[in-house]
Amino acid sequence: MKNWTILAALLLVTGGLAAVASASDEAAEAPAATAAIGQPAPAFTLTDETGTEHSLEQYRGRIVVLEWTNPECPFVVRHYNERTMHDLIGEHVGDDLVWLSIDSSHHRNAEMATADKARFEMTPPVLLDTDGTVGRAYGARTTPHMYIIDAEGVLRYMGGFDDDARGRQDRADRTQYTRDAIVAMRAGNMPDPSSTTPYGCTVKYEGVQ
């Protein structure tokens, strides 16, 4: 009986340690986000592929769309090849709305971003976040992962570009979360839903394959 008691105690201890280790691993992998719907979006200043600095503050007074990107990701490539983002940019970017692509991949650089912009005929500046600071502040998990900030600098939408991760539906049949959020905000309304589940490749932060 005494041996069984000791064994049970050891199992409880080792199981507890395993659970703690697992939780620790998950915490290390998850971005330490401070972004929250209805709260001021985390401030940032990043340099794009041309060496130009962009700060969130400089776009105060305009709706800001942030697209987390990685042109090596098949999900991003599909959207670029389908021109879903091209079309949305063409419809909505203007005096009251700016679109910024952010690449938090640790291995990417300005030359790569320039080449991929030309390859996919993308027009937004690509802001390089190679140390992952901005991506982690926003909790960016996938490419693509979309965020929309209102003219006062408050985060109003974050999540998926649409509801069709595999691109199996006709474009007209997809729920266009990003487009719908932009339209609602331009009309003075709040996006509904304001948060959805993003899909795509994991953001390639340092240490993430």
Protein Blocks (a to p, Z undefined) as FASTA:
>chain_A
ZZmmmmmmmmmmmmmmmmmmmmmmmmmmpccdfbdghiacdddddddfkopacdfklmgo
iacddddddfkbmklmmmmmnommmmmmmmmgcfkbccddddfbfkbcfklmmmmmmmno
pabdcdddfkommmmmnopabdcddddddfkopafbgcdfblcfnopacfklpccfklmm
mmmmmnopacddfbdcdeddddddehiZZ
